[in-house]
Amino acid sequence: MRILKIQTLRGPNYWSIRRHKLIVMRLDLENLVETPSNEIPGFYEGLVEALPSLEGHYCSPGCRGGFLMRVREGTMMGHIVEHVALELQELAGMHVGFGRTRETATPGVYQVVIEYINEEAGRYAGRAAVRLCQSIVDRGRYPKAELEQDIQDLKDFSREASLGPSTEAIIKEAEKRGIPWMPLAARFLIQLGYGVNQKRMQATMTDNTGILGVELACDKEATKCILAANGVPVPRGTVINFLDDLEESIEYVGGYPIVIKPLDGNHGRGITIDIRNWDEAEAAYEAARQVSRSIIVERYYIGRDHRVLVVDGKVVAVAERVPAHVIGNGRSSIAELITETNQDPNRGEGHDNVLTKIELDRTSYQLLERQSYTLNSVPPKGTICYLRATANLSTGGTAVDRTDEIHPENVWLAQRVVRIIGLDIAGLDIVTTDISRPLRDVDGVIVEVNAAPGFRMHVAPSQGIPRNVAGAVMDMLFPNEKPSRIPILTVTGTNGKTTTTRLLAHIYKQTKEVVGYTTTDGTYIGDYLVEAGDNTGPQSAHVILQDPTVEVAVLESARGGILRSGLGFESANVGVVLNVAADHLGIGDIDTIEQLANLKSVVAEAVFPDGYAVLNADDHRVAAMAEKTKANIAYFTMNPDSDLVRKHIQKGGVAAVYENGYLSILKGDWTHRIERAENIPLTMGGKAAFMIANALAASLAAFVQNMTIEQIRAGLRTFRASVSQTPGRMNLFNLGKYHALVDYAHNPASYEALGSFVRNWTTGQRIGVIGGPGDRRDEDFVTLGKLSADIFDYILVKEDDDTRGRLRGSASDLIIQGITQVKPNSRFESILDETQAINKALDMAPDGSLVVILPESVNRAIKLIKVRGVQEEIQPQNSTTTINDSQNGVAPSSVVNTLL
């Protein structure tokens, strides 16, 4: 077997709307193409021996053991690889369950789809599954050591990518509330929400966390000074920088027992408590110096260690932290008890699990000595043997929830302290013998105030009630149901996507909101270009959704981006599907128009239930998408007598219709006329039917988002289709004696739409410079030739600079084949170089002619035209003059300049 390609999907996609995290592996079965599993000697036995847990896979039989039943009866290897890849992730602690396997149009080549939790782990699991299955085919077994290594590698991938328990708790709460989130590119930041409504977090610091509060909390001595000055009970202590000052500092705090800790430490690093003599103090000083140059010496207070979590000025959780320890059973040594404790699946490395594995350090052996133990000692049953002096969870400690026990005065004090320091989220370390009594009554003290406190002791205490502290954070960041999202309107279709996206964004600008939009020619925010290029995939969508100034997102979603990576967002408010026609077929295993329609239906299906799918009622494949989405439906149509739309309106639906020369919105018994088509520049005086359809779609999308008819009308009237706004979308230039038209038509449907306009040009000649992308099917090029023969009087056939793997000249030959099939006597020539072909067409154009250029590079074509002295780029408004009204052999400047 051979893996041909692995893709990672990160949003609603061709395979699933709900399962956003999928790996798609293109797998060639090679010599196993016609060999089901029951015909491979020993395969079933070897698979069960390697992964007996596959018994838990139901598969199509719908019962436990169903998948293995299929293997025994005979199933293809792609299907088996799917299940093995899922099971490997399960064994590594990543719970996944979704998979699909489909054979492509190429015999023996399968698409194997598996769910993942961690991207790297998912890709690794796919490769490991192929290795495992191939090994069993070749040798009848998969070595146990290799399987164990695979599982360990998967665990390592998962751990390395973990965001930590605190961040995971926040993300889980955000998902529960329907608040979108995404990781950002630097400093382990995550973004909650979109655009202008976003909030950012790093661990448990938010973008509201004040830097002065963080700086103060990180300076333990300064914190203690300011709290003491405000009457808060804090430990008596001092800061020293030299060992020579240690003895005097011990006397200053009142003698032994003392605590020595680094001034700049965290997670308990370098801290030694309950120091009782000079030798211990000297060793503790050296340990603290490994972490910080400045050392804190404090009086040691007898009591239990508590962490009080304050969020937005309120105590939300209290936990007693118990130092790492083992409990004797009367049989096992302390070393054996530590090993047994560390085998708890809840214990992991560092912060990657609920608890941390116990590891011994210098202070551990000192504690054992104080307790008259060694590692070989066998403590009596029920005896607690402490292994760490500090109670940090990061050193193996445990937590007991005490939220319901804290005294009201201590609550008041904790909340006051956090306000004094100036933090929105803080963790107070309090030492007291009894948290249920006021600190002043039991000689309790506030030891530290921590910025970015960990949450895991509260969300998963060893004993007591888990506290939803992440909920308090969400309440602070998004109070009173403050929105976390911005409106997302997404547009797809075979033709018209870019024009409709730009028009919709322009209409939305009438609200004075900042609109971010993505198109095939660039990413824009407001009136400014952020990045040029074909930006219709999820990465470009993220640029818009991550920008803190954007109030509305209008996103063009092309087939390629959806197929390669999925949508860049989980749900939209409006999803517009314009049309589905033959284009890009045979690419990415999308071989039929029906498959292409299923791919584009992702945009309709990924709309919120209270949102709208805006569908073309005149395209039966698009109209059928109404059955696949849970969203409200809004239709647009060029046919005012559409039976589908009539029934839809009768049921209380909404639609946009072209009727009696008007673009109108129908809702209930009302007809809201927006504007006459001839007054909308984009429609070429009402002559470009497909542009009217695009305008209907954009108007309807805006209307269902509660924009007024007046705002929509203003947008339609002021949209200036031009090179600056819609490059390559029927840009028409007056060159004096003749005109030149540049359009990015590249498939049969767009050629047909173009022809409906060009055929109206009755003066001079209609000269076409035509071609198409090299990765299209042979029959597509033949069709382009046939269509061109019916549109143009003279044809120059060129090819793109990038032939996309096709032999130079073959696309041209196929186009010419189509031309001659329709009109054997057609006038044409082949000039493969695009620049030469354009210049030849412009040189030969008679007076009154129209030179139509369908380029690979729109910018290059426009430059070649402009150097010839463009008199004007035609942008008429409110004119009823038609193409046939030309005078003296020159088309009037009232012809609208843009068409898609």
N, C-alpha and C positions, 0 to 999 in steps of 0.2 A: 504494500500500500504506500501511497505517496500523498503528502499534504501539499496541495497546490497553492492555497492561500488561507490566511486567517484574518478575519475582520472582527472588530469590537464595536458593538452597538451600545449606545448610551441613552436611548430615549424610545418613545413609541416608534415602532418599526414594522417592516413588512411581515414579520413573523408573529408579533404580538403587540397589542396596544398597552396591555397592563404590565407585561414583563419587559422592563426597559434595559436590563443588563444582560446582554446575550453575546456569546461568541458564535460566529458563523465560520465553519471550517469547510473549505472545498476539498474533498477527499477523493482521490482516484484509487479505486480498488485494484486496479491493474489485473494481475493474474487471478484475483478472487472475484472478478466481475460476474461470473456465472456460477459461483460456488457458494451455496447457502451453508449455514453453520452445521447442519446435520450431515453434510457430506465431507466435513473436515475431521479426520480421525482424531479422537481424543480431545477435541476442542471443548465440548461441553464440560467434561470432567476437569480439564485444566482451568477453565474459567471459574468453575465452582470452587476448586481448590484455592485459587488465588483470591477470589472475592466471594466468599460464602454469603456475605451480607446482601448480595444482589437478590437474595430470596425475598427481600422486602419490596422489590419493584413490582408494581401491579401490571403496568403496560396495558395493551388493548384487551386482554382477557378480563381485566377489572378485578382481579383477585390477587392475594398475596402469592408470590411465586409465578405470577403470570408472565413476567419477562423471561424467566428461565424456561418456562414451558415453551415459549416461542423459540428460544435458542435450541431446545431439544428437538422441536418439530422442524426447525429450519428457518432462519431469517438471514438477511444480508448483513455484511460486516459493518456497513455504515450505521445501521440501527444499533448494533452491539457497541460500537465505539461511543455512540451517544450516551448509552446507559452507563458504561464504564467511566466516562469522563465525569458524569454527575456523581457517581458513587465515590470516586476518588476524592472529590471535594467534600462529600459528606463525612468520609473517614477522617478528613483533616479538620473537621469542626465547622465547615461552611455549609449551611443547610440550603440546598437548591433542589428543585424538583421539575423544572420545565425543560423539555427537550423536543426537538423535531428532526426528522431525517427525511429528505426528499431527493430523488434522483433527478438530475438535470437532463437537458436535451442531449447531452453527450453521454452515451451509454457507459455505465460503470463509474461515472463521476457523480458524487453525492454532495449535497449540502447538509452538513451535520451541525445542528444548532443546539447549544447548551447554555443554560443559565449560569451566571457567576455572581459571586459576592465581591471578589477582588479580581480586577482585570488580569493582572499577571498570573494569578493562580488559575483563572479560567483558561487562559491560553496554554499554560503549562499542563493543565489537566487534559486538554484536547490532545496535545502531543504525547503525553504519557499514556493515554488510552490507546492510541495507535500503536505505541511501542509494546504495550502489554498484549494486545490482541495479536499483533504480528509474531511476538515471541511464542505465544501458545500455538499459533498456526505452524510455526517452524519447528518448535522444540517440544510442544505439548505441555509447557509450563512457563510460568513467569517467576524467576527467582525471588524468594521471600525478601532477601536483602535489597533488591532493586525496588520492590513494592514499598518497603519501609522507608527507603530513601525518597521515593516519590511523595509519600505522605508527609515526611518531615519537611521536604522542600516546599510543599504546599502550605504547611503550617508557617514556615518561615516567611513566605510571601505575604500571608495574611497578617502576621504579626508586624512585619516591616511597614505595611500599608495602613495599619490601624491608626485611627485618629485619636485613640485614647478613650477611656470610659467616660470622662466628663463631656467631651465633644460628642461621643456617641449618644449619650443621654439627651443632649440638646437636640441633636439631629432627629432622634426618635420622637421627641416631643413635637418638633416642628412638623414632621411628617404626619403625626396624629392630628395636628391642627390644620393640615393642608397648606402649610407654609413651605414654599419651594426653597431648596438650598443647593449650593454648589461649592466645591473647593476652589479657591483662588490659587494663583500661580506662585505665591511667595509666602514664606513665614508661617506656613500651616494655617493660613486664614481660611475661614469659611464665610460664605455670604448667605444670609437668610433673606428671602424675598428678592424682588426684581427691581431694577431701575431706581427711580427716585424713592421708592418705598423700602429699599434694602437696608439691612443692618449687617454689620460685620463683627465676627468674633475670632479671637485667637485663644484657644483653650477656654477659660472662663472669664476672659477680659472682653469687653464689648467696645464698640466705637464711642460709647458714652463714658467709658472709664477714664477718669482724669489722670493725666501724667503726673501731676503733683501728688495725688494720692498714692499712685504706684511708687514713685520715688521715695515718698515718706515711709510707706510700708516696707520697702526694701532696705531701709536704713533702720535696723532694729533699735539702735540706741536713740536715734532721733525720735522714733515712735514712742519709746518709753519716756523720754523727756517731756514731749508735748502732752502725753496722757497724764503723767504725774502732775504737770502744771495745771491740769484740769480736774484734779482730785480723783483720778482713776487709780485703783490699787494695782501697782505693778511691782515686779521684783526689784529689790535693792541691788544695784550693780554698777559696774564701771567698764570702761573700754581701755585696753592696754595694747601696746604695739611691741613690747619687748619682754622677754622672760624675766629680766631683772625686776620688772614691776609686778610680777605675779604675787609675790608674798605680801606686799603692801595692799594689793587689791583684795586679797582674801581677808585681811584684817578689816578693810573698809566695809565689806558686805556683812561682817559679823561672824567670820570664821566658818568652819566646816559645819554641815555639808554644803557643797557649792555645785554650781553648774558652770561648765566652760563650753563656749560655742563660738563659731566664726561669725563675725559681724555680717558677712554677705552670704551666708549659707542658706540652703533650702533642702527640703525632703529629709531633714534629720542628719545631713552629712556633716561630719566633724563634731557632732555634739556629744558631750559626756555629762551625765547627770549623777547626782548622789555621790560626789567625790568626797572621800573622808580623810585623806592624808596627802602629804606633800608628793610622794612618789606618783600617786594617781593623778594629782593636779599637774605635775610636770609632763606626764605622758599625755594627758588630755590636751594640754597646751600645744604640744607638738602635733597632735591629730587635727586640732582646729587650724593650725598654721598651714596645713596642706590644702585648706579651702579658702582661707582669707588671711590677709596680712594683719588686720585688726581683729582682736579677740575680745569677746564679752565674758566677764566674770560676774556671776550672779549668785545670790543666795538661793539655796535649794529649798523649795517649798514642798512639804509633804502633802500628797493628795493624788487624785486621779486626773488623768489628762483628758480634756474635753475639747472638741471642736464645735464651735457655734457658727453656723452659716447665716450670713445676713445678705439679703438680696433686696435692692430698692428700699433700703431703710427698714426692713422687717426681718426678724428672726424667722427662718423657714425650716431649720433643722438643727438638731443637736445630737452629737454622737460622742460616746465615751470611747477613747482609743486605748486598746489594750496592747501592751508590747508583745512582740513575738514570743511565743512560749509553747511548750508541750506539756501534756498531762500524763503522768505516769500510769502504767497499767499493772505494775508489779512484776512484769516479765521482760520488757524490752529496755534496752539501754537508751540513753538520751540520743545518741547518734542514730539508732534505729527508729526512734520516735520522730526525729526530724525527717528522716527519709520517708516514713509513712505519711507524715503531715504534708510533705511536698508533693505527694502523689495525688492529693486532692485536685480534681479537674478544675476547680475554681481558682487554683493558684497558677500563676504564670510568671513570665519574666517581666521585670519592671512594672509598667502600668497597663499591660495588655490584657489583664484579666481582673476579675472581681477582687482577688487577693494576690499577694506576691509571695513567691517562694522564700523560705527562710534561708538566709545565708549568714554565716558566722563571721564576726570581725573581732578586733582587739577587745572591745568592751564585752563581747559575749563570753570570752574566757574569764574575764574579771568577774562577771556576774556569776558564772558557774562556780568560781572559787569561793565567792562570798556565800554561796548556797551550799558549800562543801560538796560540790559535785565535780565530776569530769565527764567527758563524752561517753565514757564506758560505764558510768554509774547507772544503776537501775532504780529510778525513784519509785517510792511506794504508790500503790494504786490511788488515784485521785489527787495526787500531789502536783501542784503547778510548778514547773521549772521555767523561769524566765530566761530568755536568750538575748534579749536586747533591752537596753536601758530606755531608749526612746520608743514612743508608741506609734511612730509613722507607719502607715500601711505599706509604704514603699520599702520598708525594711522587714516586712513579714507580719506586721501587726494585724489585729482584727478590730472590728468596730461593733459597738452596741448602741442601738438607737435610744436616746434619752430625751427626745423632743417634747414628750408630754410631761416630763418631770422638772424641767427648768423653772426656777422661781421667777415670778413676774418682775421682781426687782432686777434680777440678772438679765432678763430680756430687755428691760429698759436700759440697763447699763451697756449691754452689747450694742444696741441700736445707737446709743449716744456716742459710743467709741467710734463706730464706723463713720458717723457724720463728722466727728472731729478730724479723722484721718482723711476723709473725702473720697470714699470708694462707693461704687454702685453695687459691687459684689465683693464680699470679703469673708475671710475665715478667721475667727478669733480663737487662739489657743488659750484655754483657761485651765488652771490647776486649782482644784478644790476637792475637799473631802466629800462634799455633798452638794451637787448642782441644784438640788431642790431647796437649798437655803441661801440667803443672800451672802455674797462673797465676804462682806464686812463682818459677818457673824462667825465665819469659819476660817478666817485668815487666808481666803482665796485670792488669787492674783490673775490678771490678764498678762500672759507671757509674751504673746506676739499678735500682730495683726497681719494677715497674709492677703496680698493681692493674688488674683488667679487661683483661688483655692480649688482643690480637687473635690469632685462630687461623689466618687465611688463609695466612700464610707457611708453616704446618705442614701444613695440609690440602691445599694446592695449591702446593707449591714450584715454582719455575721449573726447577730441576734436583733430581734425587734422589727418594727414596721419600716419598710422601704418608703422613703419620702420623695415625692415628685418635685425635686428642687428645680429641675429644668423647666417645669411649668411656671414657677415663679419668675424665671428669667424671661420666658416668652411673654408673660403678663407685663413685665417691665418694658420690653422692647416693642411690643405691639399692644398697648393698653386699649381697653374698650373696643376690641375688635378693629383696631386700626388696620387698614389694608396692608398686606405685605406684597401684593402683586401689582402689576400694571396691566392694562388691557393689551392682549396679544392678538393680533389679526394676522393670519398666515394665508398665503396665496400659492396655489399650485395649478398645474395644467400643462398641456403640451405646448400651447402657444398663448401668448398674451400675458404671461406672468409678470414680466418686468414692467410693462406699461401699466397694468392694473395695480401693481404694488406701488409704483410711483404716484399714480393718480390718487389712490387711496390715502397715501401719506400726505399728499398735497391737500386733499379734502380735510383731513384731520387737522392740518395746520390752521384751519379757520377757527379752531377752538383756542388758539394761542398756546397750546401745549407743545412741549418739546417732543418731537417725533423722531424715533430712531428706526431706520429701515435698511433692509439688505436687498440687493438686486444682483443680477448677473454682471453688472458693470461696476459695482462698488458697494461699500457700507457707508451710510450717511447718518449723521445726527444733526437734526435741524437743517440748516442750509449748507452744512459743511461736509466735505468728503473725509471720512476717516481712513479708508483704505480702498484703493482701486483694485479691480479684478472681479472674477466670478465668485461672489460671496453669497452663496445660497445654501450653505451647509450649516451644521450645528455650531461650528466654531465662530462663524460670523454672527449667528444668533446670540451666542454668549457675549460677544463684544457689546451688543445692544443691551442685553439683559443685565450685564454687569455695570453698565454706565450709570452713575448716581444722578445724572441730570435727566435721563430719559423718562418721559411720562407715558408714552404710548409706543408700542413696538409693532411695526408692520413688516412681516418677514416673508420674503419669497422663499419657497421651499421646493427645490428641484429634485427630480428623481434620483440623481446621483448621490446627493447628500443623504437622503432618506435611506437609500440602499446601502451605502457604505457605513453610515454611522448612526442612523435613526434621526429623529427630530431633536433639536437642541433644547427642548422644553417638554414637560410632561403633558400639558394641556393648554389649549388656546380658548379665547373668548369667541372668536370667529374663525372658521376655516372655509376658505373660498376654493372651489374646484371649478376651473373654467371649462375644460374640455379634455378629452383623451383621444389622441390620434397616433398613428404609427410613427414612432421616432425612437431612436436608440434601441430598437429591438435587436435581440441577439447579443446584447451587452449586459453583463452582470447576471446572466441566467434569467433575464426577462425576455422571453422569446415571442410572446403573443400580446395582442392589445388587451386581452382579458387580464393577463398578469400585470401589465402596465397599469390598468385601472385599479387592480387590487393594491398595487403599490401606492398610487396617488390617493386612494381612499383613506390612507393613514391620516391625512390632513383632516378629513371629515370626521373620522372616528376619534381623533384626539381632541375633540372639543368638549368643554364642560357640559354637563347635562342641561344647565341653564343658559348655555351659549347657543350659537347658531352655526349650522353648516349651510353655507350659501352655495347652491348647486345649480348647474346649467340644466334647465328643464328640456332643452332642445337636443341634448346629448344623452342617449338612453343609458350609456354606461355611467355617466355622472349622476343622472337622476336616480339610478338604482342604488347609489350609495346611501340614500335616505334610509334604507333598510338596515344598514350596518352601523349607524351612529345612534347614540342615545341623546344627542343634542336636538334642539329645535331645528326645524327645516325652514329655509327661505329659498325660493326659486327665482331665477331670472330667465327671461325668455324674449326672443324677438318675435314670437308669435302671439298676438293678443287673443287668439282663439284657442290657445293651448288647453286641451282637456285636462291635462295633469294639473296645470296651474289653476284652472277654474275650480276643480274639486278641492284643491288645497285651500283656496281662498274661502270657499263655502264652509270649510271646517275651522275657520278662524285663523288661517295661516297668513303669511305676508309674502309678497312677491314684488319683483321689479319687472315692468313690461314696457316694450316699445310699442306705442299705440298712437295712431293718428299723428305721427311725426314727433311725438313727445316721449321722453323718458319719464316714466311714472311709477309710483309706488302704490300697490294695491294692498289694502288691509281692511277686512270686513266689507262694509258697504262704501268705503271711502276710496276715492282715487286721488292721490296726491301727485299732481303734475309738477315735475322738477324743472324741466326746461325742454325747449324744442331742440332736436338733434342738430339742426343747421346752425344753432347759436353756440354749439360746443366745439371749439377748435379741433379737438382730438378726432372728431368724426368726419373730418373733411367735408364740411358743409352738409353733413347727414348722408354722404355717399358711401362711407366705409362701414359696412354693416357689422363687421367683426369688432371695430372700434366702438360702435354703439353697444355691442354686447359687453365689452370690457368696462365701459362706463356704467352700464346697468349693474354689473357685478360689484364695482367699487361703491356705487351709490347705495346699493342694498346693504353691503357690509357696514357702511357708515350709519345707515338708518337704524339697523338693529342694535347699534351701539348708542342709540339715543341722540344722534346728531339731528339737527333740525333740517327741514327741507331748504331753508334759506342758506344754511351753512353748506349743504351739499351743492346747491345751485352755484353759490359763489366759488366753490372749489372747481366745479366743472367749467365755469366760464373763464377762470383765470389760469387754468393749467396750460402752460405754454410748452407744447411739444416741440422740442428743439434739440440740437446737438448737445447743448449744455445739460438738458434735463433727460432726454431719452435718446442717447447716442445709438445709432444703428436701428432705430425704429422709424422707418420711412422718412428719413431726413431728405427734404427736397430743396435743391439749390438752383437758383436762376443764374445761368452763365451767359445771359444775354441772348445769343442766337439759339440756344438749346438749354434743356434742363437735365440735371443729374439727380438720381434718387438712390440713396443708400439704405439698405435694409438687411437685417440679419436673418432673413428667411433661410431655413436650411433643412426643411422637411416638407413632405407633400402637402400637408394641411396649410402650412404657411405660404407655400408657393401658390396654392389655390386662392388664399385670401389676397395675396399680392396681385394675382391676375385679375381679380374683380375690380381693382383700381386701375391697373395699367391698361386694360382693354379700353378704358374710356378715353385714352389719349389718342386722338385722331389726326394730329398733325405730324408731319415729318415721319420718322421711323421710331419704332420701339426696339431698342438695342439692349440686350441682356448680357451681363457678365456673370456667369452662373457657376456653381459647384456645390460641394457638400462635404461634410466631415468624413474622413477616410474610414472611420470605424463603423459606418452604416453597412447594411446588407447590400448585395449586388442588386437585388430587385428594387431597393430604394433608389439607387442611382438611375436605373432605367425609368422609374416613375418620374423622377425629377426631369429627365430628358423629355418625356412625353408631355408633361405639363408645360415645360418651357416652349415646346414647339407650338403650342396653342396660344402662348402669351406674346412672344416676341417675333419681330420681323427678321432680326439678325441676332445670332447667338455666338458669343465667345465663351468657350468652355475652358475653365481654369481649374487648378487644384490648390488645396491649402498647402502652405509651407510644411506643416506637420501632417504627413499622410497617415499617421496613427497606425503604422504597421503595414499599410497597403502599398503594393508596388507602384512606383511613380508611373502615371499614365493609365492605370487600369480603371480608376474612377471616371476619368474623362472618356475612355472608350465605352463604358457602360452608359454614360449620359448620352453620348452620340448615338448609341444603339437605340435608346428610347426616342430620341429626336427623329431618327430616320424611320422608325416604325410608324410614327404618326404622320409625318410629312417627309416623304423621301426626297422631295425637292427643296427642303428647308435650306436657308443660307446660314452657314455656321463655319466656325474654324476653332481649332484647339490651340490655345496658348497657355501652357501649364503654369507659367510664372504669373502670379496674381498682379503684380505691379505692371508688368508688360501688357497683360490683358486689359487692365483698367485704362492705361494710357492709350492703347490702340482704340478702344471704344470711344474715348473722349476725342481723339484725333479725327475719327471718321464720322462723327455725328453731324448729319445735315441740319440745316435750319429747322427749328420747330420740333426737333426730335427729343425723345426722352431716353436717357441712358440709365438703365437700372443696374446697380452694382450690388451683388450679394456676396460680401467679402468674408474672409476669415478674420482679418484685422480691420475693424471698423475705423479705428483712428488713422491707420495708414490710408484707407480709401478716402477719408474726408480730407486729409492733407493733400493728396494728389488732386482732388477737386479744387481745393481752395487756392492752390498755386496758379490756377488758370484764371483767377479773377472773378470771384463770386460777386454778383451784383446784390443779391439778397438771399437770405435763407427764408423761405416763404412761411409766414405765420399769419394767415388771415383770421379775422374775427367777424362774427355776425354777418357773413356774406352768403348770398345765395348763388353767386356766380359758380358755374360748373366748369369742369375741364373742357367741355366741348364749346365753351364760350370764347375760346382763344381768338386773338386778333393778330393779323400779320404773321401768322405761323408761330407765335410764341405763346405758351400757356400763361394764363393770367396769374399774377402774384397772389390772387385770392385762394389758390389751391392750398389746402392745409398740408403741413409738411411731415406729419408723422403717422405711421401706420404699423401695426404689428400683426 
